[in-house]
Amino acid sequence: MPEQTEMPDAAQPDSPYAQLLAELRELAVLNSINSTLGWDQEVVMPPAAAALRGEQAAVLSTLIHDRRTSTRMGDLIAACKADAELKADPETDANLRRLRRDYDRAVRQPTELVREIAEVSTLAMHHWKDAREAGDFGAFAPWLEQLVKLNRDTADALGVPEGGEVYDALLENFEPGMRAAELDRVFGELRGGLVPLIRELRENGSRPDTEWMRIPLATEVQVAFNRSVVERMGFDFGAGRLDVSTHPFCEGAGPGDTRLTTRYEETELLSALHSTMHETGHGLYEQGLPKDRRFGQPLAEAASMGIHESQSRMWENFVGRSRPFWEWALPELKRHVGDGAVSGLDVDTVFRGLNVVEPDLIRIESDEATYNLHIMLRFDLERAMLRGDLSVADLPGVWNERMKSDLGLDVPSAREGVLQDIHWSMGAIGYFPTYTLGNLYAAQLWDALRVDLPDLDDQLRRGEFGGLLGWLRSHVHVHGRRYTAPELCERATGRPLSHEPLLRYLEGKLRPVYGLV
Amino acid sequence: MPEQTEMPDAAQPDSPYAQLLAELRELAVLNSINSTLGWDQEVVMPPAAAALRGEQAAVLSTLIHDRRTSTRMGDLIAACKADAELKADPETDANLRRLRRDYDRAVRQPTELVREIAEVSTLAMHHWKDAREAGDFGAFAPWLEQLVKLNRDTADALGVPEGGEVYDALLENFEPGMRAAELDRVFGELRGGLVPLIRELRENGSRPDTEWMRIPLATEVQVAFNRSVVERMGFDFGAGRLDVSTHPFCEGAGPGDTRLTTRYEETELLSALHSTMHETGHGLYEQGLPKDRRFGQPLAEAASMGIHESQSRMWENFVGRSRPFWEWALPELKRHVGDGAVSGLDVDTVFRGLNVVEPDLIRIESDEATYNLHIMLRFDLERAMLRGDLSVADLPGVWNERMKSDLGLDVPSAREGVLQDIHWSMGAIGYFPTYTLGNLYAAQLWDALRVDLPDLDDQLRRGEFGGLLGWLRSHVHVHGRRYTAPELCERATGRPLSHEPLLRYLEGKLRPVYGLV
């Protein structure tokens, strides 16, 4: 293998920094193996191989954990941090600061606690599936209680950031540098504008037609159309794939290997497209990270889950539900379908139909606007549970009240309510807010890039995505984790995170869709 | 993960034997990861991921090698070997004897030599590809010289078995317990019968029609037909897959995960079938090894490459080119094809056409009879090179002479001659004979199982393969590496390896095919 790791001049072949980079690369290679096995499991693995796959993951995870938390790793980081020459290079300095932080957090978590969470969540996921099926929250409650407690223990072990609260210790796992109080503020402002907007659309607007979505389309035609869009967006199929899985995902295993999945329903004309564009947004970010030179280093990793989600949401919604995009995409779709089944469709019908706002009990079925209310609900409730302000027993009641007051919906059963998501059963607390952060960052980046690309709409009308992708590459992808998400946002857009761009974007798009001025 | 490792009563949870079994299982899990990555590489990997895959394989191989040759492993084996109670259990005793042998061989190979062979063969394969393309043996000769020398060094390091020759040290890698002198004897006897048989068929027989093979068939129909045959043969698709790759192979990664590949040509009616049946033969062996209980132990591994090949050849040729099989398979094929394209075909035409004997320059294009002459040629030449009786420079001349005298063919270029196979460029010497050993073992097993299954032909005529598979399971698969291949042969068939069953089988089938009595 050629040694592709880039080193500053200060790093001699046997220097601590060179040794550290070599160790990081091997760790990343081990992680990439886990990623490839994960893809295999979801896409091609024979059912009977599940137990073997579990053993493989366990062996690899132990190897990886031991090396991530080794004394040698700690010593190498300390030696490098003490080197003034390394500190003088801003990129290297950023690399080392991120490594120090990751290492400190990794060693702070007692191995026993990590193992207990893994064991309990494996069982909890199992019980959650049955409980959801039966709509029986009581059967899941004891597991959730355990997981909330274990998350509190984890937060204690990790330590609460200065001036923060217990939730912040967990939020750091997904959104380094973000704080619950800041989320609370931005989410509150967004909510203040969203709730009346949604009400006005539904009370005074005219609901777009969505019947056309039920035009059936053979899977192989959908596959070809989806693939052509993904390719056009700039995804490199020489360094990636697009396959089918039950739950769509994107796996960026390492340099040259980024894999997307989607799923098709023959009864729906565009069943897969937006999910495919979403995953492609993730995939373009993975392909844009500087992994060729820096695989294994923080500088080649995503800034945060929220920034990752901003990339997927931008392509899915800001592009994929825009009128200019459909001026290019509808003729493309007609060309793929061939026969007359969609010849009567026009851009206006498709654009308006794709932007219907309709409160739904299920988060993942929700539109661009109401989706954020689902997230705020989850953020508020998990934060309250962690604080001890909300007991697990009271959770379904509070959930149902909030669904009524926020979205006007009665929750018929826990299956369509508090049990709908897998996240808590996996022991993940602090993850949900990254979804709305993705929307917020996407809107704010969209505002900024439209200033730099004044003819973006014309480019989209021609199916030209290179200008957009190029901007994202140079303003977001290339930096990896050099900056935290809040820093990156401010650098790329000139201002700190705000609710305004997202609200303005939704108002500007949805009011005309509903015939309001 | 449930602990599925079976232990004799003597093995207490913390006993050396229990520790040894746990270590072996983890090693097997690491190996299985390499297998899955290997499958991925050949079947689905994006081209740009090749470098990452190389790094993954290197990291894993180092981990595996270090643990296979660790002092701890040696100590555990020694402690178990010294335990009289363990020795008293015949299966455990066999397990320990194989482990001792494997360990001794692994530690005897200097790490430097292993690395040098890996490096040289990587380059040699590259140069071999170019040299073959150009038909330029001179461009490959220096690499082959190095590889022959490195193989001689390896043989020296491994040690020549008592009473054997240098070739035997390498043959042990693929066919434990077999000796070059024994191969020489059996091959010689086979050759003594084969050469006149082939001559007579071609000079006095009437060549069957093969024009029908060129009936085209759409890939999707071939896929469905092949899959139905594989399923009918008894391959468990819940614990395996059938995909497409450039070079067909079978990867038995571990319990519940055995994957086959094949390839299709739309211009040929049965382009994939025999290759598919061949790989399925390997796959049925892998699925029949007792991996559920003993994964990682020699008792769950294949006895030898020759025995593995006997399973693939039996299904490919003894079944797949037999008349009874086609009495079932031809109606099946017609049912899959549907339209009239094959309605005129009859069993006799297909059976005879599939058994044409025709000397071919290319080994892998050769028929059941002449194929063995290709193998004998390679065995004789690689053995002579290793001994120092044949120089690399003289190799093409000797090759071409032998092709003329054995098969009556003039070799137009090294591309169709000495450069056609990848094996030597990979540094593999001692592998070729396992192909003809597979044919020999298959014939001898076939003789024995027909005694136990007197109505086998009727079963095949009905497409019932359970009787055959059951016999192979209980006489071959279930034993793993408990016996060496020669021991297993004698146990399953009641006599030592002989050329007679194969020769008798070929004469009995081919003379009537050619209209001779």
Interface residues (C-beta under 8 A of the other chain):
Chain A: M1 P2 Q4 R25 E26 V29 L30 S32 I33 T36 L37 D40 V44 M45 P46 P47 A48 A49 A50 A51 L52 G54 E55 Q56 A58 V59 L60 L63 D236 F237 G238 A239 G240 R241 A253 G254 P255 G256 D257 T258 R259 F295
Chain B: M1 P2 Q4 R25 E26 V29 L30 S32 I33 T36 L37 D40 V44 M45 P46 P47 A48 A49 A50 A51 L52 G54 E55 Q56 A58 V59 L60 L63 D236 F237 G238 A239 G240 R241 A253 G254 P255 G256 D257 T258 R259 F295
